[in-house]
């Protein structure tokens, strides 16, 4: 069939329309139509508007840009004191802030501790900052330690470490001597404690020298509770000053007790004691004319009665012991005043003081303790008598050199009679008080030393002072 012009025209229109559709979203400019030659110039289509080269403004109210990473933070640490005594507390204070000074709130911060002298650190606690970015921690240290705070950071805040601080520990140490005053030859014990009780700790005991310097005297350990003890037995009379010191270590400061004094006085000497101090006592009593017997450094029976004779003559307590009162009086004795001095040898007996004085040429030569009539009633041959010693001026009339002379009232040791049956004689019992039937008792050894001096005719004066 012959093609008609109409179909050809339609196909050409469809093809033209398909070419005008953009391909795959790519904009294709439509071809400018050719001007119709028969059209009027005024009928020409208006030119197409082109896009402005200026970009469109961004919409208003959009969020601020997000930073590239976490904000820098600062962490600081301060402590309430640089040194704390054991048993006290130390307050650690910290602050976590951003670079602009704003606080980091509710942030987990670790409190780190490192004991002085150690390498490793431990976490004491994990705390959270408050609304002001601050935190506090109260600790009770047992050692000197270095403290530091650590913040691990989060998505918005960078990690941080604080400065370091050091809390020095001052241990507590006590001590006291018991007794603090003692006699030569006695022992005093020093007891005390150190806190805290560090295992293996040794304390230095120091003594102050005459020039004021301290010298080590001993080293003692402590038990599990921190207690210690040390005994001292000074060898000389005087005042001793000690101090107990805990030497310093990295983990704690040095600690020391106050100076503690121990006063050592001469010992009380009594029968049975020996030593240089006894020898000194014998010599000093001999200088006071006490009948000490043998000077040999032994406090024997003779020395006991010599001490008693001195105590009686001085009017002090008759303890028969070289005690403090006797020591003081022996340092400044009261001189004996004779009642009846004689150109030759003479005996004076003081019934009140219970002593016998031997003098020669008016000079005191010997002092002995005696026991005279007790004043008690006694029976002899059916007759009641009172045990009194006659008072007056007498003389030695006869002597019997017999250690076992029998008299109506008992055995007399080497008696020297001065009035009727009254004699000066030895006895095994010479107490510090009057106890005889009327005779003058002295010890047997004293009678042995006195017997030859009691010659016939020696005057004997008996009185009560």
C-alpha positions in Angstrom: 0.0 0.0 0.0 1.4 3.4 -0.8 2.7 5.3 2.3 0.6 8.3 3.2 2.1 11.5 4.3 0.2 11.5 7.6 2.0 8.5 9.0 5.4 9.8 8.1 4.6 13.0 9.9 3.5 11.3 13.1 6.6 9.1 13.3 8.8 12.1 13.0 7.0 13.8 15.9 7.4 10.8 18.2 11.1 10.6 17.5 11.5 14.3 18.2 9.6 14.0 21.5 11.8 11.0 22.7 15.0 12.9 22.1 13.8 15.8 24.2 13.5 13.5 27.4 16.6 13.6 29.7 18.6 10.4 29.9 19.6 9.0 33.3 18.9 12.2 35.1 21.3 14.2 32.9 19.8 17.4 31.8 20.0 17.9 28.1 19.2 21.3 26.7 16.3 21.4 24.2 17.3 22.7 20.7 16.3 26.2 20.0 13.4 26.2 17.5 14.1 27.7 14.1 12.3 30.9 13.6 9.3 30.7 11.5 10.0 32.8 8.4 6.3 33.7 8.1 6.1 34.9 11.7 6.2 38.5 12.9 9.3 39.7 15.0 6.9 40.6 17.8 5.7 37.1 17.9 9.1 35.6 18.6 9.3 33.6 21.9 10.8 35.3 24.9 14.4 34.2 25.7 14.8 31.4 28.5 16.0 32.7 32.0 19.5 31.5 33.0 20.6 30.4 36.7 22.3 33.0 38.9 26.0 32.1 39.7 25.4 33.2 43.4 24.9 30.3 45.9 21.6 30.2 47.8 22.0 31.2 51.6 22.0 28.3 54.2 18.8 27.8 56.1 18.7 29.6 59.6 18.6 27.7 63.1 21.1 24.8 62.2 23.4 23.2 65.1 27.0 24.4 65.8 29.8 22.3 64.4 31.0 19.2 66.4 34.6 19.5 67.7 37.2 17.2 66.3 38.0 15.4 69.7 37.7 15.4 73.6 38.3 18.7 75.4 41.5 19.1 77.4 41.0 18.8 81.2 43.1 19.8 84.2 43.3 17.8 87.5 44.8 19.3 90.7 45.5 17.8 94.1 46.2 19.5 97.5 46.6 18.0 101.0 45.6 19.5 104.4 49.0 19.0 106.0 52.5 17.9 105.0 53.1 15.8 108.2 50.5 13.8 110.1 51.1 12.1 113.5 50.0 8.4 113.5 46.4 8.2 114.6 45.6 11.5 112.9 44.0 12.1 109.5 45.1 13.7 106.2 42.6 15.3 103.8 43.2 15.1 100.1 41.3 17.6 97.9 41.1 17.5 94.1 39.5 19.5 91.3 38.8 18.4 87.7 38.1 21.3 85.2 38.1 21.8 81.4 40.5 24.2 79.7 37.9 27.0 79.9 37.7 26.5 83.7 34.3 24.8 83.7 33.9 21.9 86.1 33.7 18.3 84.9 30.8 16.9 86.9 30.2 13.3 88.1 33.5 12.2 86.7 35.1 9.0 88.1 38.6 9.9 89.6 41.0 7.4 91.2 43.0 8.2 94.3 46.4 6.7 93.9 49.0 6.0 96.7 52.6 4.9 96.7 54.4 4.1 99.9 57.7 6.0 100.2 60.5 3.6 99.1 58.2 1.5 97.0 57.7 1.4 93.2 54.1 0.3 92.8 51.0 2.4 93.3 47.7 1.2 94.6 44.2 2.6 94.1 42.9 3.8 97.5 39.5 4.7 96.2 37.5 5.8 93.1 35.5 9.0 93.8 33.1 11.1 91.7 33.4 14.8 91.3 30.6 17.0 92.5 28.7 19.7 90.7 31.7 22.0 91.2 34.1 19.4 89.8 35.7 18.8 93.2 36.3 15.8 95.4 37.8 15.0 98.9 39.2 11.9 100.5 40.2 11.5 104.2 43.0 9.0 104.9 44.6 7.7 108.1 48.2 7.0 107.0 50.4 4.2 108.4 53.4 5.2 106.3 54.8 8.2 104.5 53.1 8.1 101.1 52.9 9.9 97.7 49.4 10.7 96.5 48.1 11.4 93.0 44.7 11.6 91.2 43.9 10.0 87.9 41.0 10.6 85.5 40.4 8.2 82.7 38.5 10.6 80.4 35.4 10.0 78.2 34.1 10.9 74.8 34.0 14.6 75.6 36.8 15.1 78.2 40.5 14.1 77.8 42.2 11.9 80.5 44.3 13.7 83.2 46.8 13.1 86.0 47.2 15.5 88.9 50.3 16.8 90.5 51.9 14.6 93.3 51.8 15.4 97.0 53.7 13.7 99.9 52.2 13.1 103.3 54.9 12.4 105.9 54.0 10.1 108.8 55.2 10.9 112.3 55.2 7.7 114.4 54.2 8.0 118.1 56.7 6.7 120.8 56.4 6.6 124.5 58.7 5.5 127.4 59.1 5.7 131.2 61.5 4.3 133.7 60.3 2.4 136.8 61.5 3.3 139.3 62.9 6.6 138.2 64.8 6.9 141.4 66.8 3.9 142.7 69.7 2.9 144.9 73.0 1.8 143.6 72.9 -1.8 142.7 69.1 -1.8 142.0 67.6 -2.2 138.5 65.2 0.2 136.7 63.1 -1.0 133.8 62.3 1.2 130.8 59.0 0.3 129.2 57.2 2.0 126.3 55.6 1.4 122.8 55.9 2.6 119.2 52.9 3.1 117.0 52.4 1.9 114.4 54.1 -1.4 115.2 56.4 -1.9 112.2 57.6 -5.5 112.0 61.3 -5.9 112.6 61.7 -2.4 114.0 64.7 -1.7 116.4 64.8 1.3 118.7 68.0 3.0 119.7 68.5 3.8 123.4 70.8 6.7 123.8 72.4 8.2 126.9 73.4 11.8 127.3 77.1 12.3 128.0 78.6 15.0 130.3 79.2 17.3 127.3 75.6 17.1 126.3 76.0 14.8 123.3 74.0 11.6 122.9 75.7 8.2 122.7 74.2 4.9 121.8 73.7 2.7 124.9 71.6 -0.2 123.5 69.3 -1.3 120.7 66.0 -3.1 121.5 63.3 -4.7 119.4 59.5 -4.5 119.7 56.9 -7.1 120.0 53.8 -7.5 117.8 52.0 -4.7 119.6 54.9 -2.3 119.3 55.9 -2.6 123.0 59.5 -2.7 124.2 61.4 -3.0 127.5 65.0 -2.5 128.6 66.7 -2.9 132.0 69.5 -0.8 133.4 71.6 -1.3 136.5 73.9 1.7 136.9 77.3 1.1 138.4 77.8 4.6 139.8 75.9 7.1 141.8 74.5 10.0 139.8 71.8 11.2 137.4 71.5 9.3 134.1 69.5 10.8 131.2 68.2 8.6 128.4 66.2 8.9 125.2 64.6 6.3 123.0 64.8 7.0 119.2 63.2 5.4 116.2 65.6 6.1 113.4 64.1 7.6 110.2 63.2 5.5 107.2 61.6 6.3 103.8 58.3 5.1 105.2 58.3 7.3 108.3 60.0 10.2 110.1 62.3 9.9 113.0 60.5 9.7 116.4 61.9 10.2 119.9 60.8 10.2 123.5 61.5 13.2 125.7 64.7 13.0 127.8 64.1 10.6 130.7 66.2 10.8 133.9 67.1 8.0 136.3 68.5 9.2 139.6 70.9 6.7 141.3 71.6 7.3 144.9 74.0 5.4 147.1 72.5 2.1 148.1 71.3 1.4 151.6 74.0 -0.8 153.2 73.2 -3.5 155.7 74.7 -6.6 157.2 75.9 -8.9 154.4 76.7 -6.3 151.8 80.2 -6.0 150.4 81.9 -3.6 148.0 83.8 -0.4 147.7 80.9 1.6 149.1 81.0 -0.6 152.3 84.8 0.0 152.5 84.1 3.8 152.2 81.5 3.6 154.9 83.9 1.8 157.3 86.5 4.4 156.8 84.1 7.3 157.3 82.7 5.8 160.4 86.1 5.1 161.8 86.9 8.8 161.3 83.9 9.5 163.5 85.5 7.1 166.1 82.8 4.4 165.7 84.1 1.0 166.6 84.0 -0.6 163.2 86.3 -3.5 163.8 88.2 -4.7 160.7 88.2 -2.3 157.7 87.7 -4.8 154.9 84.7 -3.8 152.7 82.4 -6.3 154.4 79.3 -5.1 156.2 79.6 -7.5 159.1 78.3 -7.7 162.7 80.9 -5.1 163.9 79.9 -2.6 161.2 76.2 -3.0 162.0 76.9 -2.0 165.6 79.2 0.8 164.5 76.4 2.2 162.3 74.0 1.8 165.3 76.5 3.6 167.6 76.7 6.5 165.1 72.9 6.7 164.8 72.5 6.7 168.6 75.1 9.4 169.1 73.5 11.6 166.4 70.0 11.2 167.8 68.6 9.7 164.5 66.6 6.6 163.9 68.4 3.4 165.0 67.8 1.4 161.9 71.2 -0.4 162.0 71.2 0.2 158.2 73.2 2.8 156.4 70.2 4.6 155.0 69.5 8.0 153.5 69.2 9.8 156.9 72.4 8.2 158.1 74.1 9.2 154.9 73.0 12.8 155.3 74.1 13.0 158.9 77.4 11.3 158.2 78.0 14.0 155.6 77.6 16.7 158.4 77.8 15.0 161.8 77.1 16.7 165.1 80.3 16.8 167.1 80.3 14.8 170.4 80.7 16.9 173.5 82.2 15.1 176.4 80.7 15.6 179.8 83.7 14.7 181.9 86.9 15.1 180.0 90.0 13.7 181.8 93.7 14.2 181.4 94.0 10.5 181.0 91.6 7.7 179.8 88.0 8.0 180.7 84.6 6.4 180.0 81.3 8.2 179.6 78.0 6.4 179.3 74.9 8.2 178.0 71.9 6.2 179.0 69.5 8.3 176.9 71.4 7.9 173.7 72.6 4.3 174.7 76.2 4.9 173.8 79.6 4.6 175.4 82.4 7.1 174.8 86.1 6.4 175.3 88.3 9.4 175.6 92.0 10.1 176.2 93.3 13.4 177.3 89.9 14.9 176.7 89.8 13.7 173.0 87.2 11.3 171.8 88.7 8.0 170.8 85.9 5.5 170.4 82.1 5.3 170.3 80.2 2.1 171.0 76.5 1.2 171.2 75.3 -0.2 174.5 72.2 -1.7 176.2 71.6 -0.6 179.8 69.0 -1.3 182.4 65.6 -1.9 181.0 63.6 -0.4 183.9 61.6 -3.6 184.1 60.9 -5.5 187.3 62.7 -8.8 187.9 63.1 -11.4 190.7 66.3 -12.4 192.4 66.4 -14.6 195.5 62.7 -13.9 196.1 63.2 -10.2 196.1 61.7 -7.9 193.4 64.1 -5.5 191.8 63.9 -2.9 189.1 66.4 -3.2 186.3 68.1 0.2 186.4 71.7 1.4 185.8 73.1 3.6 188.5 73.9 7.2 187.5 77.0 9.0 188.8 80.8 9.1 188.8 82.5 5.8 189.2 85.7 4.0 188.3 86.8 0.5 187.2 87.3 -1.5 190.4 87.9 -5.0 189.2 88.0 -7.1 186.0 87.4 -10.8 185.2 89.0 -12.0 182.0 86.5 -14.8 181.6 84.2 -15.1 178.6 81.8 -17.2 180.6 81.7 -15.6 184.1 78.7 -16.7 186.0 76.8 -14.1 187.9 73.5 -14.4 189.8 71.7 -13.0 186.8 73.5 -14.8 184.0 76.8 -15.2 182.1 79.0 -12.1 181.8 81.6 -11.9 179.0 84.9 -10.5 180.3 83.3 -8.1 182.8 84.9 -4.9 184.1 83.0 -3.8 187.2 82.6 -0.1 188.0 80.0 -0.2 190.9 79.2 -3.1 193.1 77.8 -5.8 190.8 77.4 -3.5 187.8 79.9 -4.0 185.0 80.7 -3.2 181.5 80.7 -6.6 179.8 80.3 -8.4 176.5 77.0 -9.9 175.4 75.5 -11.8 172.5 72.4 -9.6 172.8 72.9 -5.8 172.4 69.6 -4.4 171.1 69.1 -0.8 170.1 67.1 -0.2 173.4 67.7 -0.7 177.1 67.4 -4.4 177.9 69.8 -5.4 180.7 69.3 -5.9 184.4 71.5 -2.8 185.0 74.9 -3.7 183.5 76.3 -2.0 180.4 76.2 -4.5 177.6 78.4 -4.2 174.5 79.1 -6.8 171.9 81.6 -9.6 172.6 84.0 -8.4 169.8 83.8 -4.8 171.1 84.6 -6.1 174.6 87.6 -7.9 173.2 88.9 -4.6 171.8 88.0 -2.5 174.8 89.0 -4.9 177.6 92.7 -4.0 177.9 91.8 -0.3 177.9 89.6 -0.6 180.9 92.3 -0.6 183.4 91.7 -0.4 187.1 90.9 3.2 188.2 89.7 4.4 184.8 86.9 6.9 185.7 83.4 5.9 184.5 80.7 8.6 184.3 77.1 7.5 183.8 74.4 10.1 183.0 71.1 10.5 181.1 71.4 13.3 178.6 
